[in-house]
Amino acid sequence: MSSSLFKKKLYKQTKRCITLVEMMVVIFIIGLIVSVIGFRYQGGLEKGKAFKTETSIDKVETILNLQVAEKPQLLDNIEKDWKEIIRKDSLVKDPEALIKDGWGDDLEVDLDDNKAIRVKSKNLDAYKSKNK
C-alpha cells in the first residue's frame, strides 16, 4: 500500500498547471496570427468584389446591347428602364444579383455622346483609383 501512496504523491507533485502568463502569451500569439490572416483576407475580398463588378458590368452591357439591337426604341429610356429589361431577359438567371456590384450597390447605366450604353459602378471606380 505504501508504494501506491508514494506513486500518487509523486504524480501530484509532477503534474504542472498552466500559469496565467503562459495563457496570455498563447492568446496573444493566436490573436496575432488571426489578425495577419484577416488582413490578407480583406485584400482578397476586395479583389473578389471588383472582379464580380467587372463581370456584372460586361454582362449587363451585353444584354442591354442585345435588347436594343432587337428593339431600338428601348434606347430612349434605357437609363430609367434598364433594370426591368434585365429582369425580363430570359438569359439572366439571377437578375437581382446582376444589377448590383460586388459591394451591394446598384450599377449605373447611361449613354455616352455616341449613344453607346455605358455601365459603371462608383465603388469599382473608387477601388481602382485607390489601388493604382
N, CA, C and O of each residue as an XYZ file, in Angstrom:
528
protein
N       0.786     -1.191      0.000
C       0.000      0.000      0.000
C       0.829      1.256      0.000
O       0.472      2.269     -0.601
N       1.923      1.165      0.676
C       2.760      2.359      0.761
C       3.336      2.740     -0.596
O       3.563      3.921     -0.862
N       3.575      1.754     -1.456
C       4.115      2.080     -2.780
C       3.069      2.783     -3.642
O       3.419      3.679     -4.410
N       1.800      2.401     -3.535
C       0.762      3.082     -4.321
C       0.538      4.494     -3.791
O       0.273      5.409     -4.571
N       0.638      4.682     -2.492
C       0.520      6.008     -1.915
C       1.677      6.885     -2.361
O       1.490      8.070     -2.638
N       2.851      6.322     -2.431
C       4.027      7.048     -2.892
C       3.860      7.480     -4.355
O       4.222      8.600     -4.716
N       3.308      6.585     -5.202
C       3.095      6.906     -6.613
C       2.086      8.043     -6.774
O       2.256      8.902     -7.639
N       1.039      8.055     -5.949
C       0.039      9.115     -6.026
C       0.652     10.458     -5.652
O       0.384     11.468     -6.301
N       1.468     10.470     -4.612
C       2.123     11.714     -4.214
C       3.089     12.187     -5.283
O       3.169     13.382     -5.567
N       3.822     11.256     -5.876
C       4.763     11.599     -6.934
C       4.023     12.171     -8.139
O       4.488     13.133     -8.750
N       2.882     11.591     -8.485
C       2.085     12.063     -9.614
C       1.564     13.474     -9.341
O       1.580     14.331    -10.225
N       1.108     13.705     -8.123
C       0.600     15.024     -7.780
C       1.709     16.067     -7.826
O       1.460     17.215     -8.193
N       2.897     15.694     -7.470
C       3.995     16.644     -7.468
C       4.470     16.959     -8.885
O       4.905     18.081     -9.141
N       4.400     16.007     -9.808
C       4.905     16.236    -11.160
C       3.856     16.870    -12.077
O       4.217     17.373    -13.141
N       2.597     16.864    -11.712
C       1.563     17.488    -12.531
C       1.749     19.001    -12.479
O       1.837     19.595    -11.404
N       1.808     19.613    -13.664
C       2.109     21.043    -13.744
C       0.907     21.781    -14.309
O       0.306     21.327    -15.282
N       0.555     22.886    -13.729
C      -0.567     23.701    -14.205
C      -0.045     24.813    -15.111
O       1.112     25.224    -15.024
N      -0.930     25.285    -15.979
C      -0.579     26.401    -16.864
C      -0.800     27.694    -16.094
O      -1.836     27.881    -15.455
N       0.171     28.569    -16.163
C       0.050     29.832    -15.446
C      -0.716     30.843    -16.290
O      -0.892     30.664    -17.495
N      -1.155     31.882    -15.649
C      -1.898     32.939    -16.326
C      -1.035     33.617    -17.386
O      -1.534     33.964    -18.457
N       0.222     33.806    -17.110
C       1.131     34.443    -18.068
C       1.270     33.585    -19.323
O       1.266     34.107    -20.438
N       1.390     32.284    -19.147
C       1.500     31.389    -20.307
C       0.233     31.434    -21.157
O       0.302     31.449    -22.386
N      -0.921     31.456    -20.498
C      -2.174     31.552    -21.256
C      -2.257     32.873    -22.014
O      -2.719     32.909    -23.155
N      -1.815     33.953    -21.385
C      -1.852     35.260    -22.049
C      -0.930     35.282    -23.265
O      -1.282     35.864    -24.291
N       0.226     34.666    -23.168
C       1.158     34.602    -24.296
C       0.539     33.811    -25.444
O       0.625     34.227    -26.599
N      -0.077     32.689    -25.138
C      -0.719     31.869    -26.177
C      -1.856     32.642    -26.840
O      -1.975     32.628    -28.065
N      -2.682     33.308    -26.061
C      -3.788     34.095    -26.621
C      -3.252     35.231    -27.481
O      -3.821     35.526    -28.532
N      -2.172     35.871    -27.057
C      -1.565     36.943    -27.850
C      -1.066     36.414    -29.193
O      -1.285     37.045    -30.227
N      -0.405     35.272    -29.184
C       0.114     34.685    -30.436
C      -1.040     34.301    -31.362
O      -0.972     34.545    -32.566
N      -2.085     33.709    -30.817
C      -3.250     33.352    -31.637
C      -3.888     34.612    -32.224
O      -4.247     34.628    -33.401
N      -4.029     35.645    -31.434
C      -4.592     36.909    -31.921
C      -3.752     37.522    -33.021
O      -4.288     38.063    -33.988
N      -2.442     37.442    -32.879
C      -1.540     37.972    -33.901
C      -1.697     37.218    -35.216
O      -1.757     37.831    -36.282
N      -1.763     35.912    -35.146
C      -1.936     35.090    -36.355
C      -3.277     35.391    -37.017
O      -3.344     35.539    -38.237
N      -4.334     35.481    -36.233
C      -5.666     35.763    -36.788
C      -5.707     37.143    -37.437
O      -6.329     37.307    -38.487
N      -5.065     38.126    -36.842
C      -5.084     39.467    -37.432
C      -4.326     39.510    -38.752
O      -4.747     40.209    -39.674
N      -3.227     38.785    -38.868
C      -2.486     38.728    -40.135
C      -3.327     38.044    -41.204
O      -3.396     38.518    -42.338
N      -3.957     36.945    -40.855
C      -4.813     36.236    -41.816
C      -5.994     37.116    -42.215
O      -6.347     37.175    -43.392
N      -6.595     37.786    -41.267
C      -7.728     38.671    -41.564
C      -7.339     39.811    -42.478
O      -8.105     40.180    -43.369
N      -6.164     40.372    -42.274
C      -5.701     41.470    -43.128
C      -5.499     40.990    -44.556
O      -5.879     41.674    -45.506
N      -4.903     39.820    -44.707
C      -4.698     39.269    -46.056
C      -6.032     38.911    -46.703
O      -6.209     39.105    -47.905
N      -6.954     38.398    -45.928
C      -8.270     38.021    -46.442
C      -9.024     39.250    -46.936
O      -9.718     39.181    -47.951
N      -8.898     40.368    -46.238
C      -9.593     41.597    -46.628
C      -9.159     42.041    -48.014
O     -10.003     42.462    -48.805
N      -7.887     41.963    -48.332
C      -7.412     42.329    -49.664
C      -7.979     41.418    -50.732
O      -8.340     41.879    -51.815
N      -8.059     40.143    -50.443
C      -8.633     39.190    -51.388
C     -10.122     39.410    -51.572
O     -10.651     39.226    -52.668
N     -10.789     39.798    -50.516
C     -12.220     40.065    -50.586
C     -12.500     41.260    -51.486
O     -13.440     41.231    -52.281
N     -11.700     42.298    -51.370
C     -11.874     43.476    -52.226
C     -11.629     43.130    -53.688
O     -12.348     43.606    -54.567
N     -10.625     42.309    -53.954
C     -10.362     41.881    -55.334
C     -11.537     41.087    -55.879
O     -11.908     41.243    -57.043
N     -12.118     40.248    -55.057
C     -13.280     39.463    -55.465
C     -14.480     40.339    -55.784
O     -15.200     40.088    -56.751
N     -14.694     41.364    -54.976
C     -15.791     42.299    -55.237
C     -15.566     43.047    -56.541
O     -16.500     43.252    -57.316
N     -14.324     43.455    -56.782
C     -14.008     44.158    -58.031
C     -14.212     43.241    -59.230
O     -14.747     43.672    -60.252
N     -13.796     41.986    -59.119
C     -13.969     41.033    -60.219
C     -15.448     40.788    -60.499
O     -15.865     40.763    -61.657
N     -16.239     40.609    -59.449
C     -17.682     40.398    -59.616
C     -18.310     41.598    -60.301
O     -19.165     41.437    -61.171
N     -17.897     42.799    -59.920
C     -18.450     44.014    -60.510
C     -18.090     44.123    -61.980
O     -18.947     44.440    -62.805
N     -16.828     43.865    -62.322
C     -16.415     43.930    -63.728
C     -17.177     42.918    -64.572
O     -17.575     43.217    -65.698
N     -17.379     41.732    -64.036
C     -18.132     40.700    -64.750
C     -19.589     41.124    -64.935
O     -20.154     40.948    -66.014
N     -20.191     41.676    -63.895
C     -21.578     42.136    -63.988
C     -21.722     43.261    -65.003
O     -22.689     43.298    -65.763
N     -20.764     44.173    -65.016
C     -20.805     45.277    -65.979
C     -20.776     44.738    -67.404
O     -21.558     45.169    -68.251
N     -19.879     43.801    -67.667
C     -19.799     43.212    -69.015
C     -21.107     42.529    -69.405
O     -21.590     42.699    -70.525
N     -21.675     41.763    -68.488
C     -22.919     41.050    -68.785
C     -24.073     42.017    -69.025
O     -24.838     41.848    -69.975
N     -24.201     43.028    -68.173
C     -25.295     43.992    -68.322
C     -25.165     44.740    -69.641
O     -26.157     44.916    -70.349
N     -23.958     45.183    -69.981
C     -23.759     45.874    -71.265
C     -24.145     44.972    -72.433
O     -24.815     45.418    -73.364
N     -23.733     43.723    -72.391
C     -24.043     42.787    -73.475
C     -25.547     42.566    -73.598
O     -26.092     42.615    -74.701
N     -26.211     42.326    -72.486
C     -27.657     42.077    -72.515
C     -28.407     43.307    -73.014
O     -29.310     43.190    -73.843
N     -28.040     44.480    -72.517
C     -28.729     45.697    -72.957
C     -28.490     45.963    -74.436
O     -29.410     46.369    -75.146
N     -27.273     45.742    -74.907
C     -26.997     45.938    -76.335
C     -27.776     44.950    -77.201
O     -28.250     45.313    -78.278
N     -27.911     43.713    -76.746
C     -28.717     42.733    -77.482
C     -30.186     43.146    -77.531
O     -30.829     43.042    -78.575
N     -30.704     43.605    -76.420
C     -32.104     44.033    -76.377
C     -32.349     45.262    -77.254
O     -33.370     45.349    -77.935
N     -31.414     46.205    -77.234
C     -31.550     47.408    -78.066
C     -31.424     47.052    -79.541
O     -32.076     47.672    -80.382
N     -30.602     46.069    -79.867
C     -30.479     45.640    -81.262
C     -31.797     45.059    -81.766
O     -32.157     45.243    -82.928
N     -32.518     44.355    -80.886
C     -33.818     43.799    -81.262
C     -34.916     44.855    -81.266
O     -35.789     44.848    -82.134
N     -34.870     45.764    -80.290
C     -35.901     46.808    -80.159
C     -35.211     48.157    -79.956
O     -34.965     48.547    -78.815
N     -34.896     48.870    -81.025
C     -34.167     50.144    -80.908
C     -34.883     51.205    -80.073
O     -34.228     52.097    -79.535
N     -36.200     51.131    -79.952
C     -36.932     52.130    -79.170
C     -36.592     52.055    -77.675
O     -36.855     53.008    -76.941
N     -36.023     50.958    -77.221
C     -35.609     50.833    -75.819
C     -34.511     51.822    -75.453
O     -34.352     52.179    -74.285
N     -33.768     52.257    -76.436
C     -32.641     53.159    -76.180
C     -33.099     54.506    -75.623
O     -32.347     55.174    -74.913
N     -34.343     54.908    -75.947
C     -34.843     56.211    -75.498
C     -34.913     56.322    -73.975
O     -34.605     57.377    -73.419
N     -35.308     55.261    -73.306
C     -35.465     55.295    -71.843
C     -34.558     54.293    -71.137
O     -34.879     53.828    -70.044
N     -33.448     53.964    -71.746
C     -32.574     52.914    -71.204
C     -32.033     53.257    -69.814
O     -31.816     52.369    -68.990
N     -31.818     54.548    -69.562
C     -31.251     54.947    -68.270
C     -32.219     54.702    -67.114
O     -31.793     54.456    -65.986
N     -33.522     54.768    -67.395
C     -34.529     54.524    -66.359
C     -34.982     53.068    -66.325
O     -35.203     52.510    -65.250
N     -35.120     52.458    -67.492
C     -35.756     51.147    -67.598
C     -34.786     49.970    -67.667
O     -35.227     48.840    -67.877
N     -33.507     50.187    -67.501
C     -32.546     49.107    -67.711
C     -32.732     47.944    -66.733
O     -32.499     46.790    -67.093
N     -33.146     48.238    -65.509
C     -33.332     47.158    -64.527
C     -34.477     46.231    -64.942
O     -34.379     45.012    -64.806
N     -35.551     46.817    -65.444
C     -36.681     45.999    -65.908
C     -36.293     45.163    -67.118
O     -36.729     44.020    -67.255
N     -35.480     45.728    -67.989
C     -35.011     44.977    -69.161
C     -34.198     43.769    -68.704
O     -34.362     42.669    -69.232
N     -33.329     43.973    -67.730
C     -32.510     42.870    -67.202
C     -33.400     41.828    -66.523
O     -33.208     40.629    -66.720
N     -34.368     42.278    -65.727
C     -35.246     41.346    -65.007
C     -36.074     40.486    -65.959
O     -36.346     39.322    -65.665
N     -36.475     41.053    -67.096
C     -37.337     40.327    -68.040
C     -36.555     39.468    -69.030
O     -37.148     38.647    -69.731
N     -35.243     39.641    -69.099
C     -34.453     38.898    -70.081
C     -34.365     37.422    -69.694
O     -34.116     37.084    -68.537
N     -34.572     36.560    -70.671
C     -34.566     35.117    -70.395
C     -33.157     34.555    -70.193
O     -33.006     33.449    -69.674
N     -32.134     35.294    -70.593
C     -30.758     34.825    -70.422
C     -30.248     34.978    -68.987
O     -29.257     34.357    -68.603
N     -30.926     35.802    -68.209
C     -30.456     36.124    -66.862
C     -31.083     35.175    -65.845
O     -32.306     35.074    -65.747
N     -30.230     34.478    -65.087
C     -30.722     33.541    -64.066
C     -31.079     34.258    -62.769
O     -32.113     33.973    -62.165
N     -30.228     35.189    -62.340
C     -30.452     35.907    -61.081
C     -30.332     37.410    -61.341
O     -29.265     37.987    -61.129
N     -31.405     38.045    -61.794
C     -31.310     39.459    -62.173
C     -30.990     40.388    -61.007
O     -30.310     41.396    -61.194
N     -31.465     40.067    -59.818
C     -31.205     40.952    -58.674
C     -29.718     41.001    -58.331
O     -29.211     42.046    -57.924
N     -29.030     39.897    -58.490
C     -27.586     39.878    -58.236
C     -26.828     40.577    -59.355
O     -25.780     41.177    -59.118
N     -27.354     40.502    -60.570
C     -26.654     41.080    -61.715
C     -26.717     42.601    -61.727
O     -25.786     43.245    -62.210
N     -27.780     43.184    -61.214
C     -27.906     44.643    -61.255
C     -27.131     45.322    -60.125
O     -27.085     46.550    -60.050
N     -26.528     44.527    -59.252
C     -25.740     45.094    -58.150
C     -24.259     44.801    -58.344
O     -23.876     43.790    -58.934
N     -23.433     45.715    -57.831
C     -21.990     45.483    -57.898
C     -21.562     44.585    -56.736
O     -22.397     44.151    -55.942
N     -20.288     44.315    -56.641
C     -19.768     43.437    -55.601
C     -19.946     43.969    -54.197
O     -19.876     43.207    -53.233
N     -20.172     45.255    -54.067
C     -20.350     45.885    -52.768
C     -21.824     45.977    -52.373
O     -22.147     46.434    -51.277
N     -22.721     45.541    -53.270
C     -24.149     45.532    -52.960
C     -24.917     46.753    -53.427
O     -26.121     46.842    -53.189
N     -24.259     47.698    -54.086
C     -24.933     48.886    -54.611
C     -25.336     48.656    -56.064
O     -24.729     47.851    -56.770
N     -26.369     49.375    -56.499
C     -26.826     49.233    -57.878
C     -25.795     49.784    -58.855
O     -25.111     50.770    -58.577
N     -25.701     49.123    -60.002
C     -24.877     49.641    -61.090
C     -25.567     50.862    -61.682
O     -26.751     51.091    -61.436
N     -24.832     51.640    -62.455
C     -25.390     52.824    -63.103
C     -25.271     52.658    -64.607
O     -24.237     52.222    -65.113
N     -26.332     53.007    -65.315
C     -26.352     52.904    -66.772
C     -26.649     54.279    -67.342
O     -27.573     54.964    -66.902
N     -25.851     54.672    -68.330
C     -26.122     55.907    -69.060
C     -25.638     55.759    -70.498
O     -25.046     54.746    -70.871
N     -25.898     56.774    -71.281
C     -25.482     56.788    -72.682
C     -24.370     57.803    -72.851
O     -24.415     58.885    -72.266
N     -23.372     57.457    -73.650
C     -22.327     58.437    -73.932
C     -22.756     59.300    -75.121
O     -23.893     59.196    -75.582
N     -21.860     60.145    -75.616
C     -22.189     61.079    -76.699
C     -22.571     60.370    -77.990
O     -23.323     60.917    -78.796
N     -22.068     59.175    -78.195
C     -22.356     58.410    -79.412
C     -23.552     57.474    -79.246
O     -23.765     56.589    -80.075
N     -24.329     57.664    -78.189
C     -25.494     56.823    -77.886
C     -25.105     55.368    -77.609
O     -25.891     54.453    -77.855
N     -23.912     55.166    -77.107
C     -23.466     53.830    -76.704
C     -23.776     53.651    -75.216
O     -23.640     54.583    -74.424
N     -24.185     52.462    -74.860
C     -24.551     52.168    -73.473
C     -23.282     52.004    -72.641
O     -22.366     51.267    -73.004
N     -23.258     52.716    -71.512
C     -22.141     52.600    -70.572
C     -22.683     52.165    -69.219
O     -23.638     52.747    -68.706
N     -22.075     51.156    -68.657
C     -22.441     50.677    -67.319
C     -21.237     50.914    -66.426
O     -20.104     50.607    -66.796
N     -21.494     51.464    -65.242
C     -20.373     51.744    -64.339
C     -20.796     51.550    -62.892
O     -21.976     51.401    -62.576
N     -19.799     51.558    -62.032
C     -20.006     51.404    -60.592
C     -19.104     52.399    -59.867
O     -17.898     52.451    -60.109
N     -19.695     53.174    -58.989
C     -18.903     54.128    -58.200
C     -17.889     53.398    -57.322
O     -16.752     53.843    -57.164
N     -18.315     52.282    -56.758
C     -17.421     51.523    -55.874
C     -16.223     50.957    -56.630
O     -15.108     50.951    -56.109
N     -16.447     50.483    -57.852
C     -15.342     49.956    -58.651
C     -14.383     51.074    -59.034
O     -13.166     50.890    -59.001
N     -14.925     52.227    -59.396
C     -14.068     53.369    -59.723
C     -13.220     53.778    -58.520
O     -12.035     54.077    -58.665
N     -13.828     53.789    -57.338
C     -13.085     54.133    -56.116
C     -12.018     53.088    -55.817
O     -10.909     53.435    -55.412
N     -12.341     51.816    -56.013
C     -11.375     50.737    -55.780
C     -10.190     50.868    -56.727
O      -9.038     50.725    -56.316
N     -10.479     51.143    -58.001
C      -9.394     51.265    -58.980
C      -8.519     52.483    -58.702
O      -7.299     52.408    -58.846
N      -9.119     53.596    -58.308
C      -8.306     54.780    -58.015
C      -7.470     54.577    -56.748
O      -6.369     55.116    -56.633
N      -7.988     53.809    -55.815
C      -7.259     53.527    -54.571
C      -6.104     52.556    -54.799
O      -5.084     52.638    -54.115
N      -6.254     51.642    -55.750
C      -5.265     50.582    -55.973
C      -4.518     50.742    -57.287
O      -4.277     49.761    -57.991
N      -4.161     51.941    -57.612
C      -3.396     52.167    -58.853
C      -2.002     51.651    -58.725
O      -1.216     51.753    -59.667
